[in-house]
């Protein structure tokens, strides 16, 4: 199989109680002269937008003697400028490490932009900030770490708490009293820490595909296989999908076990379990590509690697003009954050994640969803582990909407329910036909309308009745491949 630019983009996408002691110990006050926002050119082409660079201390704990770094900022101006609301929406991207600019076209089309500016910060270490902790691949991490050390970059300062302080510095620099926060995936993790440290800065929350502070990657295999189980069940219940792709679960298990025992050769290269699972996991990951999962499993089971390659490399969404593909992911930043924080957090039973159906032990052992190779990554990128304070749930008392897809293979519905337990004014919105990063799917007018109504009046009753009329997923069929998007 070949690797296309779109394949790299999909890989990048994979990589969105009472106050804990972190709030008491962390100095949240920001020096008034520690940051500066300067407007300039945008690195990509997005209509009705402006960009800038926010200069901040690399080390917020010692700002007077710290080197300066820059984080990129983009403002997507409201369509209706005459009736623009005073409180914008700040968008926090996921990853960690996936550039905000990769999905900027989707963000620009959010319905909440009608009368509100959307402000997005490219967090420290990400592709269009300076420095960029990028790395070509996992194997190159030791060299990239050595390069960062040689350049005087303190990689221990590239973490969630530092990014939270950058975000608060941006709010102050733009002179907003409060703003609304929309976080996606890891962005909800960062947003939760923002709520712990700066609760008075937030008017309302939208948590899309929530990653609660007290969850961990220990649940990743359960979440991925539960999502697949739901897909297989839904396909079997669908007349066209069930007839075209029969016995998907059984064939998936048999094919994966065969490839584990004896990899095949495709285009002159060995093709084993990891190669086989990647396009399937990538498809089930995003709401916009979820419908491709059954045809990919079927193609894999039949050994039709040309079709597997063709479908897995279909575009997932539009890319902004001028985007530098090499900068869409920051593997070094990803390691700086996760090796310090989430990867080694113990699983919290409060999340109640359990297999919805039994799977062969071999399948559980061999699949490789998010988080599977971090022993290797963290050995190559050594950073001190968080002392556990960040793992403590935070009580959120501003109006909040928790948005989750029923098919989400990384931040499953159980994560949303766990986050909701620590919200005094929270509303759960579960979309029965979506996977991860629902807000990025602009074809979903139901969820777009719900988000818009919530941001307009976050304390009022939220009408989510349109979810009752959501159509089931239309699973991609072979004769639709040439027309599919």
C-alpha positions as CSV (number, residue, x, y, z in Angstrom):
1,X,0.0,0.0,0.0
2,X,1.2,3.5,-0.7
3,X,1.2,6.4,1.7
4,X,-0.5,9.5,0.4
5,X,-0.7,13.0,1.9
6,X,-4.2,12.2,3.0
7,X,-2.9,9.1,4.8
8,X,-0.5,11.4,6.7
9,X,-3.3,13.7,7.5
10,X,-5.5,10.9,8.9
11,X,-2.6,9.7,11.0
12,X,-2.2,13.2,12.4
13,X,-5.8,13.3,13.3
14,X,-5.3,10.2,15.4
15,X,-2.7,11.2,17.1
16,X,-8.9,16.1,18.8
17,X,-15.0,16.4,43.0
18,X,-13.6,19.3,44.8
19,X,-10.7,21.4,43.4
20,X,-7.5,19.3,43.5
21,X,-4.3,20.3,45.0
22,X,-3.0,21.4,41.6
23,X,-5.2,24.5,41.9
24,X,-3.7,25.4,45.2
25,X,-0.1,24.7,44.4
26,X,0.0,26.2,40.8
27,X,0.6,29.9,40.6
28,X,-2.1,31.0,38.2
29,X,-1.4,34.7,38.3
30,X,0.2,36.0,35.1
31,X,2.6,39.0,35.1
32,X,1.1,41.9,33.1
33,X,4.2,42.4,30.9
34,X,5.0,38.7,30.2
35,X,3.3,38.4,26.9
36,X,2.7,40.4,23.7
37,X,0.3,39.9,20.8
38,X,1.4,41.1,17.4
39,X,-0.8,40.8,14.3
40,X,0.6,39.7,10.9
41,X,0.0,37.4,7.9
42,X,-1.8,34.1,8.1
43,X,0.2,31.0,7.0
44,X,-2.9,29.6,5.2
45,X,-5.7,31.2,3.2
46,X,-9.0,31.5,5.1
47,X,-11.5,34.2,4.1
48,X,-12.5,36.8,6.7
49,X,-9.7,36.0,9.1
50,X,-6.6,37.5,10.7
51,X,-3.5,36.0,12.4
52,X,-0.9,36.9,14.9
53,X,1.8,35.7,17.2
54,X,1.6,35.8,21.0
55,X,5.0,36.0,22.6
56,X,5.1,34.2,26.0
57,X,7.7,32.9,28.5
58,X,8.7,29.4,27.8
59,X,8.8,28.9,31.6
60,X,5.8,30.6,33.2
61,X,7.1,29.8,36.7
62,X,10.1,32.1,36.1
63,X,9.0,34.5,33.4
64,X,11.5,37.2,34.1
65,X,14.4,34.9,33.3
66,X,12.8,32.7,30.7
67,X,13.5,32.5,27.0
68,X,10.6,33.7,24.9
69,X,8.5,31.5,22.6
70,X,5.7,32.3,20.2
71,X,2.3,30.7,19.8
72,X,0.3,31.3,16.6
73,X,-3.2,32.8,16.9
74,X,-6.0,33.0,14.2
75,X,-9.3,34.9,14.5
76,X,-12.1,33.8,12.3
77,X,-14.3,36.9,12.2
78,X,-18.1,36.5,12.7
79,X,-20.1,36.5,9.4
80,X,-22.6,39.0,10.9
81,X,-20.2,41.7,12.1
82,X,-23.1,44.2,12.7
83,X,-24.6,42.0,15.4
84,X,-21.4,40.4,16.7
85,X,-21.6,39.1,20.2
86,X,-19.1,40.5,22.7
87,X,-18.0,37.0,23.9
88,X,-16.2,35.0,21.2
89,X,-15.6,31.3,21.1
90,X,-12.1,30.0,21.6
91,X,-11.4,26.7,19.9
92,X,-8.9,24.3,21.5
93,X,-7.6,21.7,19.1
94,X,-6.8,18.0,19.9
95,X,-3.9,15.7,19.6
96,X,-2.0,16.8,21.4
97,X,0.1,18.0,18.6
98,X,-2.3,18.2,15.7
99,X,-2.1,21.7,14.1
100,X,-5.2,23.9,14.4
101,X,-4.7,24.8,10.8
102,X,-5.3,21.3,9.5
103,X,-9.0,21.5,10.3
104,X,-9.4,25.3,10.0
105,X,-11.8,25.0,7.0
106,X,-14.2,22.9,9.1
107,X,-13.9,25.3,12.0
108,X,-14.5,28.3,9.7
109,X,-17.8,26.7,8.7
110,X,-19.2,26.2,12.2
111,X,-22.7,27.7,12.6
112,X,-21.7,29.4,15.9
113,X,-19.5,31.7,13.7
114,X,-22.6,33.5,12.4
115,X,-22.4,36.2,15.1
116,X,-19.4,35.3,17.1
117,X,-15.7,35.4,16.3
118,X,-13.9,32.1,16.7
119,X,-10.4,32.4,18.1
120,X,-8.0,29.6,17.8
121,X,-4.6,29.3,19.4
122,X,-1.9,27.0,17.9
123,X,-0.6,25.7,21.3
124,X,3.1,25.9,22.1
125,X,5.2,23.3,20.3
126,X,2.6,22.8,17.6
127,X,3.4,23.2,13.8
128,X,2.8,26.9,13.2
129,X,4.1,28.0,16.6
130,X,7.8,28.7,17.4
131,X,9.5,26.5,18.3
132,X,7.8,23.6,16.6
133,X,8.5,20.2,18.3
134,X,8.0,18.3,15.1
135,X,9.6,15.0,14.2
136,X,9.4,12.9,11.0
137,X,8.4,9.7,12.7
138,X,8.6,7.8,16.0
139,X,12.0,6.2,15.1
140,X,13.4,9.8,14.8
141,X,12.3,10.9,18.3
142,X,15.8,10.4,19.9
143,X,17.4,12.6,17.3
144,X,14.7,15.2,17.6
145,X,15.0,15.2,21.3
146,X,18.8,15.8,21.1
147,X,18.2,18.6,18.6
148,X,15.7,20.3,20.9
149,X,18.2,20.0,23.8
150,X,21.0,21.5,21.6
151,X,18.8,24.4,20.7
152,X,18.1,25.2,24.4
153,X,14.5,24.2,24.3
154,X,13.2,23.1,27.7
155,X,10.8,20.3,26.6
156,X,9.5,20.0,30.2
157,X,7.7,23.3,29.7
158,X,5.6,22.0,26.8
159,X,2.7,20.6,28.7
160,X,-1.0,21.2,29.4
161,X,-0.6,23.6,32.3
162,X,1.8,25.9,30.4
163,X,-0.6,25.9,27.4
164,X,-3.5,26.9,29.8
165,X,-1.5,29.9,30.9
166,X,-0.8,30.8,27.2
167,X,-4.5,30.7,26.6
168,X,-5.3,32.9,29.5
169,X,-2.6,35.3,28.4
170,X,-4.3,35.5,25.0
171,X,-7.6,36.3,26.6
172,X,-6.1,39.2,28.4
173,X,-4.2,40.4,25.4
174,X,-7.4,40.5,23.4
175,X,-9.2,42.3,26.3
176,X,-12.1,39.9,26.7
177,X,-13.7,39.6,30.2
178,X,-15.0,36.1,29.4
179,X,-15.2,33.8,26.4
180,X,-16.8,30.6,25.4
181,X,-14.6,27.5,25.2
182,X,-15.0,24.8,22.6
183,X,-12.6,21.9,23.1
184,X,-12.3,18.8,21.0
185,X,-10.7,15.5,22.2
186,X,-7.4,16.4,24.0
187,X,-8.7,20.0,23.8
188,X,-11.3,19.1,26.4
189,X,-8.5,17.9,28.7
190,X,-6.8,21.2,28.3
191,X,-10.1,23.0,28.7
192,X,-10.8,21.2,32.0
193,X,-7.5,22.3,33.4
194,X,-8.3,25.9,32.2
195,X,-11.6,25.6,34.2
196,X,-9.6,24.6,37.3
197,X,-7.1,27.5,37.0
198,X,-9.2,30.3,35.5
199,X,-12.9,29.5,36.1
200,X,-13.9,33.2,36.0
201,X,-12.7,33.5,32.4
202,X,-15.3,31.1,31.0
203,X,-18.9,31.9,30.0
204,X,-19.8,28.5,28.7
205,X,-18.2,25.2,27.6
206,X,-18.7,22.8,24.7
207,X,-16.8,19.6,25.3
208,X,-16.7,17.6,22.0
209,X,-15.4,14.0,22.3
210,X,-14.5,14.6,26.0
211,X,-11.2,13.4,27.4
212,X,-11.7,13.8,31.2
213,X,-8.8,14.6,33.4
214,X,-9.3,11.3,35.3
215,X,-9.3,8.9,32.4
216,X,-6.4,7.4,30.7
217,X,-5.1,5.5,27.6
218,X,-5.5,2.2,29.5
219,X,-9.1,2.1,28.0
220,X,-8.0,2.6,24.4
221,X,-8.4,-1.1,23.3
222,X,-11.8,-1.4,24.9
223,X,-13.0,1.8,23.3
224,X,-11.7,0.8,19.8
225,X,-13.2,-2.7,19.9
226,X,-16.5,-1.5,21.3
227,X,-16.8,0.9,18.4
228,X,-16.0,-1.9,15.9
229,X,-18.6,-4.1,17.6
230,X,-21.3,-1.3,17.2
231,X,-20.3,-0.9,13.5
232,X,-20.5,-4.6,12.8
233,X,-23.9,-4.8,14.5
234,X,-25.3,-1.8,12.7
235,X,-24.0,-3.1,9.3
236,X,-25.7,-6.5,9.9
237,X,-29.0,-4.8,10.7
238,X,-28.8,-2.7,7.6
239,X,-30.3,-4.5,4.6
240,X,-27.7,-3.3,2.0
241,X,-24.7,-3.4,4.2
242,X,-25.5,-6.8,5.8
243,X,-26.1,-8.4,2.4
244,X,-22.9,-6.8,0.8
245,X,-20.6,-7.4,3.7
246,X,-21.8,-10.5,5.6
247,X,-20.2,-11.9,8.8
248,X,-17.9,-8.9,9.2
249,X,-17.0,-9.6,12.8
250,X,-16.1,-13.2,12.1
251,X,-14.1,-12.3,9.0
252,X,-12.3,-9.5,10.7
253,X,-11.1,-11.8,13.5
254,X,-10.0,-14.6,11.1
255,X,-8.1,-12.2,8.8
256,X,-6.3,-10.4,11.7
257,X,-5.2,-13.7,13.2
258,X,-4.0,-15.0,9.8
259,X,-2.0,-11.8,9.2
260,X,-0.5,-12.1,12.7
261,X,0.7,-15.6,12.0
262,X,1.8,-15.0,8.4
263,X,2.0,-11.4,7.0
264,X,1.5,-11.0,3.3
265,X,3.6,-9.0,0.8
266,X,1.9,-5.9,-0.8
267,X,3.7,-3.8,-3.3
268,X,7.0,-5.5,-2.3
269,X,6.5,-4.7,1.4
270,X,5.5,-6.9,4.4
271,X,1.9,-6.3,5.3
272,X,0.9,-7.5,8.8
273,X,-1.6,-6.8,11.6
274,X,-0.5,-3.2,12.3
275,X,-0.8,-2.3,8.6
276,X,-4.2,-3.9,8.4
277,X,-5.7,-2.3,11.5
278,X,-4.5,1.2,10.8
279,X,-6.9,2.1,7.9
280,X,-9.8,0.5,9.7
281,X,-9.1,2.4,12.9
282,X,-8.6,5.6,10.9
283,X,-12.0,5.2,9.2
284,X,-13.9,4.5,12.4
285,X,-12.2,7.5,14.1
286,X,-13.8,10.4,12.4
287,X,-17.5,11.0,11.9
288,X,-16.8,12.0,8.3
289,X,-15.1,8.7,7.4
290,X,-17.0,6.3,9.8
291,X,-19.2,5.0,6.9
292,X,-16.2,3.5,5.2
293,X,-15.3,1.0,7.9
294,X,-17.4,-2.0,6.7
295,X,-16.0,-1.8,3.1
296,X,-12.5,-1.6,4.4
297,X,-12.9,-4.7,6.6
298,X,-14.4,-6.5,3.7
299,X,-11.6,-5.5,1.3
300,X,-9.1,-6.6,3.9
301,X,-10.8,-10.0,4.4
302,X,-10.9,-10.6,0.6
303,X,-7.3,-9.5,0.1
304,X,-8.4,-6.6,-2.2
305,X,-5.5,-4.3,-1.2
306,X,-6.1,-1.9,-4.1
307,X,-9.6,-1.2,-2.9
308,X,-8.3,-1.0,0.7
309,X,-5.8,1.6,-0.4
310,X,-8.3,3.6,-2.5
311,X,-10.9,3.9,0.2
312,X,-8.5,4.6,3.0
313,X,-7.0,7.4,1.1
314,X,-10.2,9.2,0.3
315,X,-10.3,12.8,1.5
316,X,-11.7,13.2,5.0
317,X,-12.2,17.0,4.8
318,X,-11.0,20.1,2.9
319,X,-7.5,21.3,3.6
320,X,-6.8,25.1,3.7
321,X,-4.9,26.5,0.8
322,X,-1.2,27.0,1.7
323,X,-1.1,24.4,4.4
324,X,2.4,22.9,4.9
325,X,1.6,19.2,5.3
326,X,4.9,18.6,7.0
327,X,3.8,20.8,9.9
328,X,0.4,19.2,10.7
329,X,1.8,17.0,13.5
330,X,4.2,17.6,16.3
331,X,5.4,14.2,17.6
332,X,7.8,15.8,20.0
333,X,5.2,17.9,21.6
334,X,2.9,14.9,21.7
335,X,5.5,13.0,23.7
336,X,6.2,16.0,26.0
337,X,2.6,16.2,27.0
338,X,1.5,12.6,27.1
339,X,4.6,11.0,28.6
340,X,4.3,13.6,31.4
341,X,0.5,13.3,31.8
342,X,-2.1,11.0,30.4
343,X,-0.3,7.9,29.2
344,X,0.7,6.8,32.7
345,X,-2.4,7.9,34.5
346,X,-4.1,4.8,36.1
347,X,-7.5,3.9,34.8
348,X,-10.3,5.3,36.9
349,X,-13.2,2.9,37.4
350,X,-15.6,5.8,37.5
351,X,-15.5,5.7,33.7
352,X,-17.1,2.3,33.7
353,X,-15.6,1.3,30.3
354,X,-16.0,-2.5,29.7
355,X,-16.2,-4.7,26.6
356,X,-19.7,-4.8,25.2
357,X,-18.9,-8.2,23.7
358,X,-16.2,-10.9,24.2
359,X,-13.2,-10.8,21.9
360,X,-10.5,-13.4,21.4
361,X,-7.4,-12.8,23.5
362,X,-5.3,-12.7,20.4
363,X,-7.3,-9.8,18.9
364,X,-7.1,-7.8,22.1
365,X,-3.3,-8.3,22.3
366,X,-2.6,-7.4,18.6
367,X,-4.7,-4.3,17.9
368,X,-2.9,-1.0,18.0
369,X,-5.2,2.0,18.7
370,X,-4.0,5.2,20.3
371,X,-1.4,4.9,23.0
372,X,0.0,1.5,22.1
373,X,3.6,2.4,21.5
374,X,4.3,5.1,24.2
375,X,6.8,3.0,26.1
376,X,9.0,3.4,23.1
377,X,8.1,7.1,22.6
378,X,8.6,8.1,26.2
379,X,12.0,6.3,26.4
380,X,13.1,8.4,23.4
381,X,11.7,11.7,24.9
382,X,12.3,11.7,28.6
383,X,10.2,14.1,30.7
384,X,9.3,14.0,34.4
385,X,5.9,12.5,35.1
386,X,3.1,14.6,36.5
387,X,2.7,14.1,40.3
388,X,-0.9,13.1,39.8
389,X,-2.6,16.4,40.6
390,X,-3.5,16.9,36.9
391,X,-5.3,13.5,37.1
392,X,-7.8,14.9,39.7
393,X,-11.2,15.7,38.4
394,X,-12.3,19.3,38.4
395,X,-15.7,20.6,39.3
396,X,-17.1,22.7,36.4
397,X,-19.9,25.1,37.4
398,X,-20.4,27.1,34.2
399,X,-23.1,26.0,31.7
400,X,-21.6,23.1,29.8
401,X,-22.6,20.9,26.9
402,X,-20.9,17.5,26.5
403,X,-21.0,16.2,23.0
404,X,-20.1,12.6,22.1
405,X,-20.7,10.2,19.2
406,X,-22.1,6.7,19.8
407,X,-19.4,5.2,17.6
408,X,-16.4,7.1,19.1
409,X,-13.4,4.7,19.3
410,X,-11.2,6.9,21.4
411,X,-13.3,9.0,23.7
412,X,-16.4,6.7,24.1
413,X,-19.8,7.7,25.6
414,X,-18.6,6.5,29.0
415,X,-16.0,9.3,29.1
416,X,-18.8,11.8,28.5
417,X,-20.8,10.4,31.3
418,X,-17.8,10.5,33.6
419,X,-17.1,14.2,32.8
420,X,-20.8,15.0,33.3
421,X,-20.5,13.8,37.0
422,X,-18.3,16.8,37.7
423,X,-20.5,19.4,36.1
424,X,-23.3,21.2,38.0
425,X,-24.8,22.7,34.9
426,X,-23.9,20.0,32.3
427,X,-26.0,18.6,29.4
428,X,-25.1,15.4,27.6
429,X,-25.7,15.4,23.9
430,X,-25.0,11.9,22.3
431,X,-25.3,11.7,18.6
432,X,-26.3,8.1,17.5
433,X,-24.8,8.4,14.1
434,X,-21.4,10.0,14.8
435,X,-17.9,9.0,15.9
436,X,-15.1,11.4,17.0
437,X,-14.9,15.2,16.7
438,X,-18.5,15.7,15.9
439,X,-18.3,19.5,15.7
440,X,-15.9,19.2,12.7
441,X,-18.6,17.5,10.6
442,X,-20.4,20.4,9.0
443,X,-22.9,18.1,7.3
444,X,-24.4,17.4,10.6
445,X,-27.0,20.3,10.7
446,X,-28.6,18.8,13.8
447,X,-25.6,19.1,16.0
448,X,-24.6,22.4,14.5
449,X,-28.0,23.8,15.4
450,X,-27.7,22.5,19.0
451,X,-24.3,24.0,19.4
452,X,-25.5,27.4,18.1
453,X,-28.6,27.4,20.4
454,X,-26.5,26.5,23.4
455,X,-23.9,29.2,22.9
456,X,-26.6,31.8,22.3
457,X,-28.4,30.9,25.5
458,X,-26.4,28.5,27.6
459,X,-28.6,28.7,30.7
460,X,-31.8,27.9,28.9
461,X,-33.3,24.5,28.3
462,X,-31.5,22.9,25.4
463,X,-33.7,21.4,22.7
464,X,-32.0,18.3,21.3
465,X,-35.1,16.7,19.7
466,X,-33.5,16.7,16.2
467,X,-31.3,13.8,17.4
468,X,-34.4,11.6,17.4
469,X,-34.7,12.1,13.7
470,X,-31.0,11.5,12.9
471,X,-30.7,9.0,10.0
472,X,-28.6,5.8,10.6
473,X,-25.1,5.8,9.1
474,X,-25.2,5.1,5.4
475,X,-22.5,2.6,5.0
476,X,-20.3,3.0,1.9
477,X,-21.0,0.3,-0.8
478,X,-18.7,-0.8,-3.6
479,X,-20.6,0.8,-6.4
480,X,-20.5,4.2,-4.5
481,X,-16.7,4.3,-4.1
482,X,-16.0,6.3,-7.2
483,X,-18.6,8.9,-6.2
484,X,-17.8,8.9,-2.5
485,X,-16.3,11.8,-0.5
